[in-house]
Amino acid sequence: MRVDLREKYIKMPLPAKASIWFVICSVVQKGIAFLTTPIFTRLLTTDEYGMVSIFNSWHSILTMVLTLQLSSGVFYKAMVKYEKERDAYTSSMLFLTSCLTVIGYIIYFPFRKPLNAFLGMDTWLTSAVFIEIFFSEAISFWSIRHRFEYEYKTVIGYTLLSSVFGTAVSLALVVLMPEHRVYAKVGGTLIVHIAIYTLLYLKILKRGKKLVWLSAWKYALGYNIPLIPHYLSHQVLGQADRIMINSICGSAYTAMYTVAYQISMVLNIVTNAICNSFTPWAYMKLKEKDGKDIGNLTLIIEIATGLVCFFFTLFGPEFIYIMGGDAYKEAIWVVPPVCMSILYIMIYSLISTVTFYYEKTKEIAICSCIAAGANLILNAFFIPIFGMAAAGYTTLVCYALFCCMHCYLVEKICKEENIENPFKMKTMWMISIMFVIMSILCEIVYNYTILRYMLIVIIAVILSVLALKYKEKIKGFIKK
């Protein structure tokens, strides 16, 4: 068996090998972050861990604002457009994002006091965000550039090196600097990233030899700037809840909310793997005007995702205890909506294959902006009344709204293209609502451990029986 697998691997084409190793790298990278969370939550106070979470949230948002996402989206297309000048294009884009980041910091510094108050961070942490963005863009451009030549070994090496050493140095500094643990956690990662990314930064500039390339800049900015509302909206959906909790409830509650949200890290590994396989297959089916299998497989994926999310909900108290301990026990009430948000993210990822296939970028951006705006309004209204748990439910509602809008878009596209809607929308919504209700009801048994375990066993038995009954049908769809 081992020999067969080894032979199959050797005979694999280079793109297939690269894809496998990139997935493994992603799992390991996220696994390191996930496995070290229980360590950091016990070394840092809830207030300190909350501050680290705020730093990470603003880093995600400001990266998008300052770099205009030039290392994604348009960069993939540019690797084809500028095929013979990839190195020159990469170096010019890196220099452009560096200039934009420096300009951003120059604008920030004179107004640092009011901006620090808005961000909820001091000057040191905010400056660390700018420095991290300046250097981290190097690995973003460099890794994507090398992916096009399927040079996976080098990319994986640098990625894991920065993850492992960044975590190790942060951990060491947190232990050695008990009075400055927030700065130690952030600074440890920053030190390693500067050391590694500076090397990549210089490599890119040396290899590309071009800093200013006005025509390439014009092309990149013209492509990406119209998509900024879409990118920003996704960042708002993913990060605004923590920022608003920090502002309204305090950093301790931000920490609790973040720990509950760590569940998405595990679930996203699974969902991303599924979507990466589903999307090219769905595109092929759409090209062939054969949408029946898309609809059937979507239902199976939705049910499977819903069941996984539901089981994570059932084990919510254990999950929170492992990740944070007793100090984070209030976070259990955030687990149900967070888990079900993942379900709607998965549904969106599946049905959006149609909207992206037919290049409805304007409509996609509008949907993203509406969902993000609704998230901000609902959080501003409900968090002061119901606390951090409200943010979990507003996120759930907004992702459901996001799905609903994409369902409408799919219906519209199908009418315009005169094709049959591949998705069984009513069935999909009935299934999702059923899982949402079941997950919310789980909260009733959170304080009754024996009853909850009995429920888990009963559900597991029922699912096993159903899986055995319909295994041939499931296998058939998986093979397709």
Sine and cosine of phi, psi and omega as CSV:
sin_phi,cos_phi,sin_psi,cos_psi,sin_omega,cos_omega
0.00,0.00,-0.71,0.71,0.01,-1.00
-0.89,0.45,-0.64,0.77,0.00,-1.00
-0.90,0.44,-0.69,0.72,0.01,-1.00
-0.87,0.50,-0.72,0.69,0.00,-1.00
-0.89,0.45,-0.65,0.76,0.01,-1.00
-0.90,0.43,-0.68,0.73,0.02,-1.00
-0.90,0.43,-0.67,0.74,0.04,-1.00
-0.87,0.49,-0.66,0.75,0.00,-1.00
-0.90,0.43,-0.69,0.73,-0.01,-1.00
-0.88,0.47,-0.63,0.78,-0.04,-1.00
-0.98,0.18,-0.19,0.98,0.00,-1.00
-0.87,0.50,0.61,-0.79,0.12,-0.99
-0.92,0.38,0.40,-0.91,-0.07,-1.00
-0.84,0.55,-0.67,0.74,0.03,-1.00
-0.86,0.52,-0.62,0.78,0.01,-1.00
-0.92,0.40,-0.69,0.73,0.04,-1.00
-0.87,0.49,-0.71,0.71,0.00,-1.00
-0.87,0.50,-0.69,0.73,-0.01,-1.00
-0.88,0.48,-0.69,0.72,0.00,-1.00
-0.87,0.49,-0.73,0.69,-0.05,-1.00
-0.95,0.33,-0.53,0.85,0.07,-1.00
-0.92,0.40,-0.61,0.79,0.07,-1.00
-0.91,0.42,-0.71,0.70,0.02,-1.00
-0.87,0.50,-0.68,0.73,0.02,-1.00
-0.87,0.49,-0.69,0.72,0.01,-1.00
-0.89,0.46,-0.68,0.73,0.01,-1.00
-0.89,0.45,-0.71,0.70,0.00,-1.00
-0.90,0.44,-0.70,0.72,-0.01,-1.00
-0.87,0.49,-0.75,0.67,0.02,-1.00
-0.94,0.35,-0.54,0.84,0.03,-1.00
-0.90,0.44,-0.63,0.78,0.04,-1.00
-0.88,0.48,-0.73,0.69,0.01,-1.00
-0.89,0.45,-0.66,0.75,-0.02,-1.00
-0.92,0.38,-0.71,0.70,-0.07,-1.00
-0.94,0.33,-0.45,0.89,0.00,-1.00
-1.00,0.04,-0.18,0.98,0.03,-1.00
-0.84,0.54,-0.74,0.68,0.03,-1.00
-0.86,0.51,-0.47,0.88,0.02,-1.00
-0.95,0.31,-0.75,0.66,-0.03,-1.00
-0.93,0.37,-0.57,0.82,0.02,-1.00
-0.92,0.39,-0.39,0.92,0.02,-1.00
-1.00,-0.04,-0.39,0.92,0.06,-1.00
-0.99,0.10,-0.54,0.84,0.00,-1.00
-0.98,-0.19,0.49,-0.87,0.13,-0.99
-0.95,0.30,0.22,-0.98,0.02,-1.00
-0.88,0.47,-0.61,0.80,0.04,-1.00
-0.90,0.44,-0.68,0.74,-0.01,-1.00
-0.92,0.39,-0.69,0.72,0.02,-1.00
-0.91,0.41,-0.55,0.84,0.07,-1.00
-0.89,0.45,-0.64,0.77,0.03,-1.00
-0.91,0.41,-0.63,0.77,0.07,-1.00
-0.88,0.47,-0.64,0.77,0.03,-1.00
-0.89,0.45,-0.66,0.76,0.03,-1.00
-0.90,0.44,-0.67,0.75,0.06,-1.00
-0.83,0.55,-0.74,0.67,-0.01,-1.00
-0.90,0.43,-0.62,0.79,0.01,-1.00
-0.91,0.42,-0.74,0.67,0.01,-1.00
-0.93,0.37,-0.53,0.85,0.07,-1.00
-0.87,0.49,-0.69,0.72,0.02,-1.00
-0.89,0.46,-0.71,0.70,-0.04,-1.00
-0.94,0.35,-0.75,0.66,-0.05,-1.00
-0.93,0.37,-0.48,0.88,0.09,-1.00
-0.86,0.50,-0.70,0.71,0.02,-1.00
-0.91,0.41,-0.68,0.73,-0.04,-1.00
-0.92,0.38,-0.73,0.68,-0.11,-0.99
-0.97,0.23,-0.58,0.81,-0.07,-1.00
-0.99,-0.15,-0.15,0.99,-0.02,-1.00
0.84,0.54,0.40,0.92,0.02,-1.00
0.84,0.54,0.56,0.83,-0.03,-1.00
-0.94,0.35,-0.28,0.96,0.04,-1.00
-1.00,0.02,0.06,1.00,0.08,-1.00
-0.65,-0.76,0.10,-0.99,0.00,-1.00
0.92,0.39,-0.99,-0.11,-0.06,-1.00
-0.90,0.44,-0.49,0.87,-0.06,-1.00
-0.90,0.44,-0.61,0.79,0.05,-1.00
-0.88,0.47,-0.71,0.71,0.00,-1.00
-0.92,0.39,-0.60,0.80,-0.01,-1.00
-0.92,0.40,-0.50,0.87,0.04,-1.00
-0.90,0.44,-0.37,0.93,0.08,-1.00
-1.00,-0.02,-0.71,0.71,-0.03,-1.00
-0.89,0.46,-0.68,0.73,-0.01,-1.00
-0.95,-0.31,0.74,0.68,-0.10,-0.99
-0.81,0.58,-0.66,0.75,-0.03,-1.00
-1.00,0.07,-0.08,1.00,-0.03,-1.00
-0.77,-0.64,0.58,0.82,-0.08,-1.00
-0.88,0.48,-0.67,0.74,-0.02,-1.00
-0.90,0.43,-0.70,0.72,0.01,-1.00
-0.90,0.44,-0.67,0.75,0.02,-1.00
-0.89,0.45,-0.68,0.73,-0.02,-1.00
-0.89,0.47,-0.73,0.68,-0.01,-1.00
-0.90,0.43,-0.62,0.79,0.00,-1.00
-0.93,0.36,-0.61,0.79,0.03,-1.00
-0.93,0.36,-0.64,0.77,0.04,-1.00
-0.89,0.45,-0.68,0.73,0.04,-1.00
-0.90,0.44,-0.63,0.77,0.02,-1.00
-0.89,0.45,-0.73,0.68,0.01,-1.00
-0.91,0.42,-0.55,0.83,0.06,-1.00
-0.90,0.44,-0.69,0.72,0.04,-1.00
-0.88,0.48,-0.69,0.72,0.00,-1.00
-0.89,0.45,-0.63,0.77,0.02,-1.00
-0.92,0.40,-0.69,0.72,0.03,-1.00
-0.89,0.45,-0.68,0.73,0.05,-1.00
-0.87,0.49,-0.67,0.74,0.04,-1.00
-0.86,0.51,-0.67,0.74,0.00,-1.00
-0.94,0.35,-0.61,0.79,0.04,-1.00
-0.88,0.47,-0.63,0.78,0.04,-1.00
-0.94,0.35,-0.63,0.77,-0.03,-1.00
-0.91,0.41,-0.70,0.72,-0.24,-0.97
-0.86,0.50,-0.70,0.71,0.02,-1.00
-0.90,0.43,-0.43,0.90,-0.03,-1.00
-0.95,-0.32,0.42,0.91,-0.15,-0.99
-0.88,0.47,-0.57,0.82,-0.05,-1.00
-0.90,0.43,-0.81,0.59,0.04,-1.00
-0.92,0.39,-0.56,0.83,0.01,-1.00
-0.94,0.35,-0.61,0.80,0.07,-1.00
-0.88,0.47,-0.64,0.77,0.03,-1.00
-0.90,0.43,-0.63,0.77,0.03,-1.00
-0.93,0.38,-0.67,0.74,-0.04,-1.00
-0.97,0.24,-0.39,0.92,-0.05,-1.00
0.98,0.21,0.41,0.91,0.00,-1.00
-0.71,-0.70,0.35,-0.94,0.07,-1.00
-1.00,0.05,0.02,-1.00,-0.07,-1.00
-0.89,0.46,-0.61,0.79,-0.02,-1.00
-0.89,0.46,-0.75,0.67,-0.02,-1.00
-0.92,0.39,-0.65,0.76,0.01,-1.00
-0.91,0.41,-0.67,0.75,0.06,-1.00
-0.88,0.47,-0.61,0.79,0.03,-1.00
-0.88,0.47,-0.58,0.82,0.06,-1.00
-0.88,0.48,-0.75,0.66,-0.01,-1.00
-0.88,0.47,-0.68,0.73,0.00,-1.00
-0.90,0.44,-0.69,0.72,0.01,-1.00
-0.87,0.49,-0.69,0.73,0.01,-1.00
-0.90,0.45,-0.69,0.72,-0.03,-1.00
-0.83,0.56,-0.73,0.68,-0.07,-1.00
-1.00,0.07,-0.57,0.82,-0.09,-1.00
-0.94,0.35,-0.37,0.93,0.06,-1.00
-0.89,0.45,-0.42,0.91,0.01,-1.00
-0.87,0.48,-0.72,0.70,0.00,-1.00
-0.95,0.32,-0.50,0.87,0.04,-1.00
-0.89,0.45,-0.79,0.62,0.02,-1.00
-0.91,0.41,-0.70,0.71,-0.07,-1.00
-0.89,0.45,-0.70,0.72,-0.04,-1.00
-0.92,0.39,-0.68,0.73,0.01,-1.00
-0.91,0.41,-0.67,0.74,0.04,-1.00
-0.83,0.56,-0.71,0.71,-0.04,-1.00
-0.97,0.24,-0.39,0.92,0.07,-1.00
-0.89,0.46,-0.51,0.86,-0.01,-1.00
-0.94,0.34,-0.37,0.93,0.13,-0.99
-0.98,-0.18,0.12,0.99,0.01,-1.00
0.84,0.55,0.59,0.81,0.04,-1.00
-1.00,0.05,0.93,0.37,-0.17,-0.99
-0.96,0.29,-0.51,0.86,-0.05,-1.00
-0.89,0.45,-0.72,0.70,-0.01,-1.00
-0.91,0.41,-0.71,0.71,-0.02,-1.00
-0.88,0.47,-0.74,0.67,-0.01,-1.00
-0.89,0.46,-0.64,0.77,0.00,-1.00
-0.85,0.52,-0.78,0.63,0.00,-1.00
-0.91,0.41,-0.63,0.77,-0.03,-1.00
-0.90,0.45,-0.76,0.64,-0.02,-1.00
-0.94,0.34,-0.56,0.83,0.04,-1.00
-0.87,0.50,-0.72,0.69,0.00,-1.00
-0.92,0.38,-0.60,0.80,-0.01,-1.00
-0.92,0.38,-0.75,0.66,-0.06,-1.00
-0.91,0.41,-0.79,0.62,-0.05,-1.00
-0.94,0.34,-0.59,0.81,0.05,-1.00
-0.87,0.49,-0.70,0.71,0.03,-1.00
-0.92,0.40,-0.69,0.72,-0.04,-1.00
-0.90,0.44,-0.72,0.69,0.00,-1.00
-0.91,0.40,-0.65,0.76,0.05,-1.00
-0.86,0.50,-0.71,0.71,0.00,-1.00
-0.88,0.47,-0.70,0.72,0.00,-1.00
-0.89,0.45,-0.70,0.71,-0.02,-1.00
-0.93,0.38,-0.58,0.81,0.05,-1.00
-0.88,0.47,-0.65,0.76,0.02,-1.00
-0.93,0.36,-0.66,0.75,-0.07,-1.00
-0.98,0.17,-0.34,0.94,-0.05,-1.00
-0.82,-0.57,0.92,0.39,-0.08,-1.00
-0.89,0.46,-0.37,0.93,-0.01,-1.00
-1.00,0.05,-0.20,0.98,-0.03,-1.00
-0.70,-0.71,0.77,0.63,-0.15,-0.99
-0.92,0.39,-0.57,0.82,0.03,-1.00
-0.90,0.44,-0.75,0.66,0.02,-1.00
-0.90,0.44,-0.58,0.81,0.02,-1.00
-0.91,0.42,-0.70,0.72,-0.01,-1.00
-0.90,0.45,-0.75,0.67,-0.01,-1.00
-0.94,0.33,-0.71,0.71,-0.07,-1.00
-0.91,0.42,-0.58,0.82,0.01,-1.00
-0.87,0.49,-0.74,0.68,0.04,-1.00
-0.90,0.43,-0.66,0.75,-0.04,-1.00
-0.89,0.46,-0.68,0.73,0.00,-1.00
-0.86,0.52,-0.75,0.67,-0.01,-1.00
-0.90,0.43,-0.70,0.72,-0.01,-1.00
-0.89,0.45,-0.66,0.75,0.05,-1.00
-0.88,0.48,-0.70,0.71,-0.03,-1.00
-0.88,0.47,-0.74,0.68,-0.06,-1.00
-0.98,0.22,-0.70,0.71,-0.10,-1.00
-0.96,0.29,-0.44,0.90,0.08,-1.00
-0.88,0.48,-0.67,0.74,0.05,-1.00
-0.86,0.52,-0.73,0.69,0.03,-1.00
-0.91,0.41,-0.63,0.77,0.01,-1.00
-0.84,0.55,-0.77,0.64,-0.01,-1.00
-0.92,0.40,-0.60,0.80,0.05,-1.00
-0.87,0.50,-0.71,0.71,-0.02,-1.00
-0.89,0.45,-0.73,0.69,-0.02,-1.00
-0.91,0.41,-0.66,0.76,0.01,-1.00
-0.91,0.42,-0.66,0.75,-0.04,-1.00
-0.96,0.27,-0.63,0.78,-0.04,-1.00
-0.98,0.18,-0.60,0.80,0.05,-1.00
0.87,0.49,0.19,0.98,0.02,-1.00
-0.76,-0.65,0.85,-0.53,0.01,-1.00
-0.99,-0.15,-0.75,0.66,-0.02,-1.00
-0.95,-0.31,0.87,-0.49,0.03,-1.00
-0.67,-0.75,1.00,0.01,-0.18,-0.98
-0.87,0.49,-0.66,0.75,-0.02,-1.00
-0.91,0.41,-0.63,0.77,0.04,-1.00
-0.93,0.37,-0.64,0.77,0.06,-1.00
-0.87,0.49,-0.70,0.72,0.00,-1.00
-0.88,0.48,-0.68,0.73,0.02,-1.00
-0.89,0.45,-0.74,0.67,-0.06,-1.00
-0.91,0.42,-0.72,0.69,-0.01,-1.00
-0.92,0.38,-0.63,0.78,0.02,-1.00
-0.90,0.44,-0.54,0.84,0.02,-1.00
-0.98,0.21,-0.70,0.71,-0.19,-0.98
-1.00,0.03,-0.56,0.83,-0.05,-1.00
-0.84,0.55,-0.69,0.72,0.06,-1.00
-0.88,0.48,-0.36,0.93,-0.01,-1.00
-1.00,0.00,-0.07,1.00,-0.02,-1.00
-0.83,0.55,-0.69,0.72,0.05,-1.00
-0.83,0.56,-0.63,0.78,0.03,-1.00
-0.91,0.41,-0.75,0.66,0.01,-1.00
-0.88,0.47,-0.70,0.71,-0.03,-1.00
-0.90,0.44,-0.64,0.77,0.00,-1.00
-0.88,0.48,-0.65,0.76,0.04,-1.00
-0.91,0.42,-0.61,0.79,0.06,-1.00
-0.91,0.41,-0.63,0.77,0.04,-1.00
-0.89,0.46,-0.71,0.70,0.02,-1.00
-0.87,0.49,-0.58,0.81,-0.07,-1.00
-1.00,0.03,-0.43,0.90,-0.15,-0.99
-0.85,-0.53,-0.41,0.91,-0.13,-0.99
-0.88,0.47,-0.54,0.84,-0.03,-1.00
-0.87,0.49,-0.69,0.72,0.01,-1.00
-0.91,0.41,-0.64,0.77,0.00,-1.00
-0.90,0.43,-0.67,0.74,-0.02,-1.00
-0.95,0.31,-0.59,0.81,0.09,-1.00
-0.88,0.47,-0.68,0.73,0.01,-1.00
-0.88,0.48,-0.66,0.75,-0.03,-1.00
-0.95,0.32,-0.62,0.79,-0.11,-0.99
-1.00,-0.05,-0.68,0.73,-0.12,-0.99
-0.97,-0.25,-0.43,0.90,-0.03,-1.00
0.92,-0.38,0.30,-0.95,-0.09,-1.00
-0.92,0.39,-0.48,0.88,0.01,-1.00
-0.88,0.47,-0.67,0.74,0.03,-1.00
-0.95,0.32,-0.51,0.86,0.10,-0.99
-0.88,0.48,-0.66,0.75,0.03,-1.00
-0.88,0.48,-0.72,0.70,0.01,-1.00
-0.88,0.48,-0.70,0.71,0.00,-1.00
-0.89,0.45,-0.66,0.75,0.00,-1.00
-0.90,0.44,-0.66,0.75,0.02,-1.00
-0.89,0.46,-0.69,0.73,0.06,-1.00
-0.88,0.48,-0.58,0.81,-0.03,-1.00
-0.96,0.28,-0.27,0.96,0.03,-1.00
-0.87,0.49,-0.37,0.93,0.04,-1.00
-0.85,0.52,-0.54,0.84,0.01,-1.00
-0.91,0.41,-0.46,0.89,0.02,-1.00
-0.88,0.48,-0.69,0.72,0.03,-1.00
-0.92,0.38,-0.75,0.66,-0.04,-1.00
-0.91,0.41,-0.57,0.82,-0.01,-1.00
-0.92,0.40,-0.51,0.86,0.07,-1.00
-0.86,0.52,-0.70,0.71,0.00,-1.00
-0.94,0.35,-0.76,0.65,-0.06,-1.00
-0.90,0.44,-0.64,0.77,0.03,-1.00
-0.90,0.44,-0.65,0.76,0.03,-1.00
-0.88,0.47,-0.67,0.74,0.02,-1.00
-0.91,0.43,-0.74,0.67,-0.04,-1.00
-0.90,0.44,-0.61,0.79,0.03,-1.00
-0.89,0.46,-0.50,0.87,0.05,-1.00
-1.00,0.06,-0.60,0.80,-0.07,-1.00
-0.93,0.36,-0.67,0.74,-0.14,-0.99
-0.86,0.50,-0.81,0.59,0.01,-1.00
-0.89,0.46,-0.58,0.81,0.05,-1.00
-0.90,0.44,-0.70,0.72,0.01,-1.00
-0.91,0.42,-0.64,0.77,0.04,-1.00
-0.86,0.50,-0.67,0.75,0.02,-1.00
-0.89,0.46,-0.70,0.71,0.02,-1.00
-0.90,0.43,-0.64,0.77,0.03,-1.00
-0.91,0.41,-0.61,0.79,0.05,-1.00
-0.89,0.45,-0.60,0.80,0.01,-1.00
-0.99,0.11,0.00,1.00,-0.04,-1.00
0.87,0.50,0.54,0.84,-0.02,-1.00
-0.88,-0.47,1.00,-0.05,-0.10,-0.99
-0.98,-0.21,-0.06,1.00,-0.06,-1.00
-0.87,0.50,-0.75,0.67,-0.01,-1.00
-0.91,0.42,-0.53,0.85,0.03,-1.00
-0.87,0.49,-0.73,0.68,-0.01,-1.00
-0.89,0.45,-0.70,0.72,-0.02,-1.00
-0.91,0.41,-0.71,0.71,0.00,-1.00
-0.92,0.39,-0.59,0.81,0.04,-1.00
-0.86,0.51,-0.68,0.74,0.03,-1.00
-0.89,0.46,-0.68,0.73,0.01,-1.00
-0.89,0.45,-0.70,0.71,0.02,-1.00
-0.89,0.45,-0.66,0.75,0.01,-1.00
-0.88,0.47,-0.72,0.69,0.00,-1.00
-0.89,0.45,-0.71,0.70,0.01,-1.00
-0.88,0.47,-0.70,0.72,0.02,-1.00
-0.90,0.44,-0.69,0.73,0.02,-1.00
-0.87,0.50,-0.66,0.75,0.01,-1.00
-0.92,0.40,-0.68,0.74,0.03,-1.00
-0.89,0.46,-0.72,0.69,0.02,-1.00
-0.88,0.47,-0.64,0.77,0.01,-1.00
-0.90,0.44,-0.66,0.75,0.02,-1.00
-0.92,0.38,-0.58,0.81,0.10,-0.99
-0.89,0.46,-0.60,0.80,0.05,-1.00
-0.90,0.45,-0.70,0.71,0.00,-1.00
-0.87,0.49,-0.57,0.82,0.00,-1.00
-1.00,-0.09,0.32,0.95,-0.03,-1.00
-0.79,0.61,-0.77,0.63,0.00,-1.00
-0.86,0.51,-0.65,0.76,0.02,-1.00
-0.92,0.38,-0.65,0.76,0.00,-1.00
-0.87,0.48,-0.74,0.67,-0.02,-1.00
-0.90,0.44,-0.65,0.76,0.00,-1.00
-0.89,0.45,-0.68,0.73,0.00,-1.00
-0.91,0.42,-0.68,0.73,-0.08,-1.00
-0.97,0.26,-0.57,0.82,-0.10,-1.00
-0.74,-0.67,-0.38,0.92,-0.05,-1.00
1.00,0.03,-0.19,-0.98,-0.08,-1.00
-0.89,0.46,-0.50,0.87,-0.04,-1.00
-0.90,0.45,-0.31,0.95,-0.08,-1.00
-0.93,-0.37,0.25,0.97,-0.13,-0.99
-0.88,0.48,-0.47,0.88,0.03,-1.00
-0.90,0.43,-0.31,0.95,-0.04,-1.00
-0.94,0.34,-0.23,0.97,-0.04,-1.00
-0.87,0.49,-0.48,0.88,-0.05,-1.00
-0.97,0.25,-0.16,0.99,0.05,-1.00
-1.00,-0.03,-0.34,0.94,-0.09,-1.00
-0.85,0.52,-0.75,0.66,-0.03,-1.00
-0.83,0.56,-0.80,0.61,-0.01,-1.00
-0.91,0.41,-0.56,0.83,0.03,-1.00
-0.89,0.45,-0.71,0.70,0.02,-1.00
-0.88,0.47,-0.70,0.71,-0.01,-1.00
-0.95,0.32,-0.41,0.91,0.12,-0.99
-0.88,0.47,-0.63,0.78,0.05,-1.00
-0.87,0.49,-0.62,0.78,0.04,-1.00
-0.86,0.50,-0.71,0.70,-0.01,-1.00
-0.95,0.32,-0.51,0.86,0.11,-0.99
-0.90,0.44,-0.66,0.76,0.05,-1.00
-0.90,0.44,-0.72,0.69,0.01,-1.00
-0.86,0.51,-0.71,0.71,0.05,-1.00
-0.85,0.52,-0.71,0.71,-0.02,-1.00
-0.87,0.50,-0.58,0.81,-0.01,-1.00
-0.96,0.27,-0.77,0.64,-0.07,-1.00
-0.97,0.26,-0.41,0.91,-0.01,-1.00
-0.95,0.31,-0.16,0.99,0.09,-1.00
-0.85,0.53,-0.56,0.83,0.02,-1.00
-0.94,0.34,-0.73,0.69,-0.04,-1.00
-0.92,0.40,-0.60,0.80,0.04,-1.00
-0.97,0.25,-0.59,0.81,0.02,-1.00
-0.87,0.50,-0.66,0.75,0.00,-1.00
-1.00,-0.04,0.22,0.98,0.17,-0.99
0.82,0.57,0.72,0.69,0.05,-1.00
-1.00,0.03,0.85,0.52,-0.11,-0.99
-0.90,0.43,-0.62,0.79,0.01,-1.00
-0.89,0.45,-0.73,0.68,0.01,-1.00
-0.90,0.43,-0.62,0.78,0.03,-1.00
-0.88,0.48,-0.70,0.72,0.01,-1.00
-0.89,0.46,-0.65,0.76,0.01,-1.00
-0.89,0.45,-0.70,0.71,0.03,-1.00
-0.86,0.51,-0.70,0.72,-0.01,-1.00
-0.88,0.47,-0.69,0.72,-0.02,-1.00
-0.91,0.42,-0.66,0.75,0.02,-1.00
-0.89,0.46,-0.72,0.70,0.00,-1.00
-0.89,0.45,-0.67,0.74,0.01,-1.00
-0.92,0.40,-0.68,0.73,0.04,-1.00
-0.88,0.48,-0.68,0.73,0.03,-1.00
-0.89,0.46,-0.62,0.78,0.01,-1.00
-0.89,0.47,-0.70,0.72,0.01,-1.00
-0.90,0.44,-0.71,0.71,-0.03,-1.00
-0.91,0.42,-0.74,0.68,-0.02,-1.00
-0.91,0.42,-0.66,0.75,0.03,-1.00
-0.89,0.45,-0.68,0.73,-0.01,-1.00
-0.89,0.46,-0.52,0.86,-0.03,-1.00
-1.00,0.08,-0.70,0.71,-0.19,-0.98
-1.00,-0.05,-0.51,0.86,-0.01,-1.00
-0.87,0.49,-0.69,0.72,0.04,-1.00
-0.88,0.48,-0.44,0.90,-0.05,-1.00
-1.00,0.03,-0.75,0.66,-0.15,-0.99
-0.94,-0.35,-0.05,1.00,0.05,-1.00
0.99,0.14,-0.33,-0.94,-0.13,-0.99
-0.89,0.45,-0.53,0.85,-0.01,-1.00
-0.85,0.52,-0.53,0.85,0.01,-1.00
-0.87,0.50,-0.58,0.81,-0.01,-1.00
-0.89,0.45,-0.61,0.79,0.05,-1.00
-0.88,0.47,-0.69,0.72,-0.03,-1.00
-0.96,0.27,-0.57,0.82,0.08,-1.00
-0.91,0.41,-0.60,0.80,0.07,-1.00
-0.89,0.46,-0.69,0.72,0.04,-1.00
-0.86,0.51,-0.75,0.67,-0.01,-1.00
-0.87,0.49,-0.67,0.74,-0.06,-1.00
-0.95,0.32,-0.58,0.81,0.09,-1.00
-0.93,0.35,-0.58,0.82,0.09,-1.00
-0.90,0.44,-0.66,0.75,0.07,-1.00
-0.88,0.47,-0.68,0.74,0.03,-1.00
-0.85,0.53,-0.71,0.71,0.05,-1.00
-0.89,0.47,-0.69,0.73,-0.02,-1.00
-0.86,0.51,-0.68,0.73,0.01,-1.00
-0.91,0.41,-0.63,0.78,0.03,-1.00
-0.94,0.34,-0.54,0.84,0.11,-0.99
-0.87,0.49,-0.68,0.74,0.04,-1.00
-0.89,0.45,-0.67,0.74,0.02,-1.00
-0.87,0.48,-0.68,0.73,0.01,-1.00
-0.88,0.48,-0.70,0.71,0.05,-1.00
-0.85,0.52,-0.68,0.73,-0.01,-1.00
-0.91,0.42,-0.69,0.72,0.00,-1.00
-0.89,0.45,-0.68,0.73,-0.01,-1.00
-0.88,0.48,-0.61,0.79,0.05,-1.00
-0.93,0.36,-0.67,0.74,-0.01,-1.00
-0.91,0.41,-0.64,0.77,-0.04,-1.00
-1.00,0.02,-0.06,1.00,0.00,-1.00
0.84,0.54,0.75,0.66,0.04,-1.00
-0.80,-0.60,0.35,-0.94,0.01,-1.00
-0.98,0.22,0.68,-0.73,0.05,-1.00
-0.89,0.46,0.87,-0.49,-0.06,-1.00
-0.96,0.29,-0.30,0.96,-0.10,-1.00
-0.98,-0.19,0.64,-0.77,0.07,-1.00
-1.00,0.01,0.99,0.13,-0.20,-0.98
-0.86,0.51,-0.75,0.67,-0.04,-1.00
-0.87,0.49,-0.70,0.72,0.02,-1.00
-0.90,0.45,-0.67,0.74,0.00,-1.00
-0.87,0.49,-0.69,0.73,-0.01,-1.00
-0.94,0.35,-0.61,0.79,0.05,-1.00
-0.89,0.46,-0.67,0.74,0.01,-1.00
-0.90,0.43,-0.72,0.70,-0.03,-1.00
-0.90,0.44,-0.68,0.73,0.02,-1.00
-0.90,0.43,-0.62,0.78,0.04,-1.00
-0.87,0.50,-0.72,0.70,0.01,-1.00
-0.91,0.41,-0.61,0.79,0.03,-1.00
-0.88,0.47,-0.74,0.67,0.01,-1.00
-0.88,0.48,-0.71,0.70,0.01,-1.00
-0.87,0.50,-0.67,0.74,-0.03,-1.00
-0.92,0.38,-0.67,0.75,0.02,-1.00
-0.91,0.41,-0.62,0.79,0.04,-1.00
-0.91,0.42,-0.37,0.93,0.04,-1.00
-0.85,0.53,-0.50,0.87,-0.01,-1.00
-0.85,0.53,-0.47,0.88,-0.02,-1.00
-0.89,0.45,-0.58,0.81,-0.07,-1.00
-0.99,-0.13,0.09,1.00,-0.01,-1.00
-0.86,0.50,-0.54,0.84,-0.02,-1.00
-1.00,-0.05,0.08,1.00,0.00,-1.00
-0.82,-0.57,0.99,0.11,-0.17,-0.99
-0.86,0.52,-0.73,0.68,-0.03,-1.00
-0.89,0.47,-0.71,0.71,0.02,-1.00
-0.88,0.47,-0.64,0.77,0.00,-1.00
-0.92,0.40,-0.67,0.74,0.03,-1.00
-0.91,0.41,-0.62,0.79,0.07,-1.00
-0.88,0.47,-0.67,0.74,0.02,-1.00
-0.89,0.46,-0.66,0.75,0.02,-1.00
-0.88,0.47,-0.71,0.71,0.00,-1.00
-0.89,0.46,-0.71,0.70,-0.02,-1.00
-0.87,0.49,-0.73,0.69,0.00,-1.00
-0.90,0.44,-0.67,0.75,0.01,-1.00
-0.88,0.48,-0.65,0.76,0.02,-1.00
-0.91,0.42,-0.73,0.69,-0.01,-1.00
-0.87,0.50,-0.71,0.71,-0.01,-1.00
-0.92,0.40,-0.60,0.80,0.03,-1.00
-0.89,0.45,-0.67,0.74,0.03,-1.00
-0.89,0.45,-0.71,0.70,0.00,-1.00
-0.91,0.41,-0.63,0.78,0.02,-1.00
-0.89,0.45,-0.66,0.75,0.04,-1.00
-0.91,0.41,-0.61,0.79,-0.03,-1.00
-0.92,0.38,-0.64,0.77,-0.10,-0.99
-0.93,-0.38,0.36,0.93,-0.10,-1.00
-0.90,0.44,-0.58,0.82,-0.02,-1.00
-0.91,0.40,-0.66,0.75,0.04,-1.00
-0.90,0.43,-0.67,0.75,0.00,-1.00
-0.90,0.44,-0.70,0.71,0.03,-1.00
-0.86,0.51,-0.63,0.78,0.00,-1.00
-0.88,0.48,-0.70,0.72,0.01,-1.00
-0.94,0.35,-0.61,0.79,0.01,-1.00
-0.89,0.46,-0.66,0.75,0.02,-1.00
-0.89,0.45,-0.61,0.79,0.03,-1.00
-0.91,0.41,0.00,0.00,0.00,0.00
